[in-house]
Amino acid sequence: MAQTQNTSEQGSRLLIDAGPIGVWIVVYNLARFVAGDSAIYWGTGAYMVAATAAVILSIRVEKRVPPMLIFTTALVLGFGAMGIWLQDPIFIYIKPTIINIFLSYMILIGLFFGQNVWKIFFQHIFELPERAWTILAIRWAVWFQFLAGLNEVMWRHITDSVVPESARWFAGLELSEAFWANAKLGVIALTLAFGAAQLPLIFRHQPKTEGSAEA
């Protein structure tokens, strides 16, 4: 029974984390065939609905209000709504940048004032000493900065949309909106790999159980 419950929780966690992105990818690519340049608004609307559903599911599964998910979903809804309302995809393109910059500086400013928000968010999952929490928080803050920069490079070089040439950073780099949209799968893969790279730090500082101490 416990194994079945654990499997169910893992499935729910996967839906919460990856479900909205999956919805975005499917709806955007299907809408390209029927809605043309408006596909990004269809994809964004579907993503907003899926992200809201993910928050509700997370609250039901974890029996708590997940603050980071709430913050990021609020930004998703805000920038998505502006993009759709104004019919300006730039708001949608810059949304990942804003979210990642927000997360990075939330961590760094929190550390500056003596509050490790990464520990606050995840201490119910891991038990780590303060130094390990600080290292982990700084690593993720830097990672979010990298993702923000990566998104800036990608959206600024979209050539089949409304992005002006003056926004480009690198001459000769040309990307399509579809590439930017589908690159979210690659970003997820990179983030999972980065998260996996933090496991040695986490496992190394996990408190030893009585059984392992006796061994």
SVG drawing of the C-alpha trace seen along z (x, -y; Angstrom):
<svg xmlns="http://www.w3.org/2000/svg" viewBox="-7 -49 37 52">
<polyline fill="none" stroke="black" stroke-width="0.4" points="0.0,0.0 2.8,-2.4 4.6,-1.7 1.3,-2.3 0.8,-5.6 4.5,-6.7 4.1,-5.9 0.9,-7.9 2.6,-10.9 5.5,-10.6 3.0,-10.6 1.3,-13.7 4.6,-15.4 5.5,-14.8 2.2,-16.2 2.7,-19.3 6.3,-19.9 6.1,-18.9 2.4,-18.9 2.0,-22.6 5.1,-22.5 3.7,-19.4 0.4,-21.2 2.2,-24.2 4.2,-22.1 1.2,-20.2 -1.2,-23.1 1.3,-25.4 2.4,-23.0 -1.2,-22.0 -2.3,-25.6 0.4,-26.4 -1.5,-24.4 -4.8,-26.1 -4.1,-29.5 -0.8,-30.5 0.9,-33.4 -1.7,-33.3 -0.5,-29.9 1.6,-31.5 -1.5,-32.9 -3.3,-29.6 -0.3,-27.9 0.0,-30.6 -3.7,-30.4 -3.5,-26.6 -0.3,-26.9 -2.0,-29.4 -4.9,-27.0 -2.5,-24.0 -0.3,-26.0 -3.3,-26.9 -4.4,-23.3 -0.9,-22.3 -1.1,-24.7 -4.4,-23.2 -3.1,-19.6 0.1,-20.5 -2.0,-21.8 -4.1,-18.7 -1.1,-16.3 1.2,-18.1 -1.5,-19.4 0.3,-22.8 0.5,-25.9 3.7,-25.7 5.1,-29.3 7.5,-29.1 4.9,-27.5 2.5,-30.2 5.0,-33.0 6.0,-31.5 2.4,-30.8 1.4,-34.4 4.1,-35.6 3.0,-33.2 -0.6,-34.4 0.4,-38.1 2.7,-38.1 0.6,-35.6 -2.5,-37.8 -0.7,-40.9 0.6,-39.1 -2.8,-37.9 -4.6,-41.1 -2.2,-43.3 -1.6,-40.7 2.1,-41.3 4.3,-38.1 7.2,-40.0 5.5,-39.7 5.4,-36.0 9.0,-35.7 10.4,-37.6 8.3,-35.7 10.9,-33.0 13.6,-35.6 11.5,-37.5 10.7,-34.3 14.3,-33.1 15.6,-36.5 12.9,-36.7 13.9,-33.3 17.6,-34.1 17.4,-37.4 14.8,-36.1 17.4,-33.6 20.3,-36.1 18.5,-38.9 17.2,-36.4 20.7,-35.2 21.9,-38.8 19.3,-39.4 20.1,-36.1 17.1,-34.1 17.7,-31.1 14.4,-30.9 15.7,-27.7 15.8,-26.0 12.3,-27.4 10.9,-25.9 12.6,-22.5 13.4,-21.8 10.3,-19.5 12.1,-17.3 15.8,-17.4 17.5,-17.8 20.8,-19.6 23.2,-21.7 23.2,-25.4 26.4,-25.5 25.0,-22.9 21.7,-24.9 23.7,-28.0 25.8,-26.2 22.7,-24.7 20.9,-28.1 23.8,-29.9 24.1,-27.2 20.4,-27.4 20.6,-31.2 23.4,-31.1 21.5,-28.4 18.5,-30.7 20.7,-33.5 22.0,-31.2 18.5,-30.2 17.5,-33.9 20.4,-34.6 19.7,-31.6 16.1,-32.8 17.3,-36.3 19.6,-35.0 16.9,-32.8 14.0,-35.2 16.1,-38.2 17.0,-36.2 13.6,-35.1 13.3,-36.2 9.8,-35.1 7.9,-37.3 7.8,-40.9 11.2,-41.0 13.1,-44.0 16.6,-43.6 17.8,-46.2 17.1,-43.6 19.6,-41.1 22.9,-40.5 24.7,-38.3 24.8,-38.9 24.0,-35.9 22.1,-34.0 18.6,-33.4 16.0,-31.3 12.3,-30.6 9.5,-31.1 8.8,-27.4 12.4,-26.7 12.0,-29.0 8.7,-27.4 9.9,-23.8 13.2,-24.6 11.3,-24.5 11.7,-20.7 15.5,-21.2 15.4,-23.6 13.6,-21.0 16.2,-18.4 19.0,-20.8 17.4,-21.7 16.8,-18.0 20.5,-17.3 21.5,-20.3 19.3,-19.1 20.8,-15.6 24.2,-17.1 23.3,-18.5 22.4,-15.1 26.0,-14.2 26.0,-17.4 22.5,-16.5 23.3,-12.8 26.7,-13.7 25.1,-15.8 22.1,-13.7 22.0,-12.7 23.0,-9.1 20.4,-6.7 21.1,-4.5 21.4,-1.5 24.0,-3.1 25.9,-4.3 26.1,-0.8 27.2,0.5"/>
</svg>
